[in-house]
Amino acid sequence: MKDNNLNIDINNGENIAECEFKHIHQDIIETVRENMPEEDILVDLAELFKVLGDQTIKIIFILFKEEMCVCDIAELVGMTQSAISHQLRVLKQARLVKFRKEGKTVFYSLDDDHITKIFDYGLHHIEEMYKR
């Protein structure tokens, strides 16, 4: 079925809808423009998401479940402590994790509730896709 206002193309099995005619909704554009964060904030947000790679996301999942020390994280993911330390340093610089010392042991955890929510929402989003 074809909507009179949409042109639907098939590209690699995905529907891509485009307007058949150009009509700018200036009121919507102005509302969004007024609420758009500054460019620096958007760049920092993009950097935050770039940090979430294959290995770092495993570490975030682990810390989502439990505070842990470097040697326990390394054992769990099958990586060296130095590799885990490097990943934790990247996550710490992005303010995604924090640490506390207990004697000679350093325990890592997620930095705050925002990080927990971001991870939890992302995980639920992906889990929903698998249920479809």
ChimeraX attribute file (.defattr): number of C-alpha atoms within 10 A of each C-alpha:
attribute: neighborCount
match mode: 1-to-1
recipient: residues
	/A:1	4
	/A:2	7
	/A:3	9
	/A:4	8
	/A:5	11
	/A:6	13
	/A:7	14
	/A:8	16
	/A:9	12
	/A:10	9
	/A:11	8
	/A:12	7
	/A:13	7
	/A:14	9
	/A:15	11
	/A:16	12
	/A:17	13
	/A:18	12
	/A:19	11
	/A:20	12
	/A:21	9
	/A:22	7
	/A:23	7
	/A:24	8
	/A:25	8
	/A:26	9
	/A:27	9
	/A:28	9
	/A:29	10
	/A:30	11
	/A:31	10
	/A:32	11
	/A:33	10
	/A:34	8
	/A:35	8
	/A:36	11
	/A:37	10
	/A:38	8
	/A:39	9
	/A:40	9
	/A:41	11
	/A:42	12
	/A:43	10
	/A:44	12
	/A:45	11
	/A:46	11
	/A:47	12
	/A:48	15
	/A:49	10
	/A:50	9
	/A:51	17
	/A:52	16
	/A:53	11
	/A:54	8
	/A:55	14
	/A:56	17
	/A:57	15
	/A:58	15
	/A:59	26
	/A:60	21
	/A:61	15
	/A:62	18
	/A:63	20
	/A:64	16
	/A:65	12
	/A:66	13
	/A:67	16
	/A:68	17
	/A:69	19
	/A:70	19
	/A:71	17
	/A:72	14
	/A:73	21
	/A:74	17
	/A:75	12
	/A:76	12
	/A:77	13
	/A:78	10
	/A:79	13
	/A:80	14
	/A:81	16
	/A:82	12
	/A:83	13
	/A:84	22
	/A:85	16
	/A:86	13
	/A:87	18
	/A:88	21
	/A:89	15
	/A:90	16
	/A:91	22
	/A:92	16
	/A:93	13
	/A:94	15
	/A:95	14
	/A:96	21
	/A:97	20
	/A:98	17
	/A:99	16
	/A:100	12
	/A:101	10
	/A:102	8
	/A:103	6
	/A:104	6
	/A:105	12
	/A:106	13
	/A:107	18
	/A:108	22
	/A:109	20
	/A:110	24
	/A:111	17
	/A:112	12
	/A:113	9
	/A:114	11
	/A:115	16
	/A:116	18
	/A:117	12
	/A:118	10
	/A:119	16
	/A:120	13
	/A:121	12
	/A:122	12
	/A:123	12
	/A:124	11
	/A:125	11
	/A:126	10
	/A:127	11
	/A:128	10
	/A:129	8
	/A:130	8
	/A:131	6
	/A:132	5
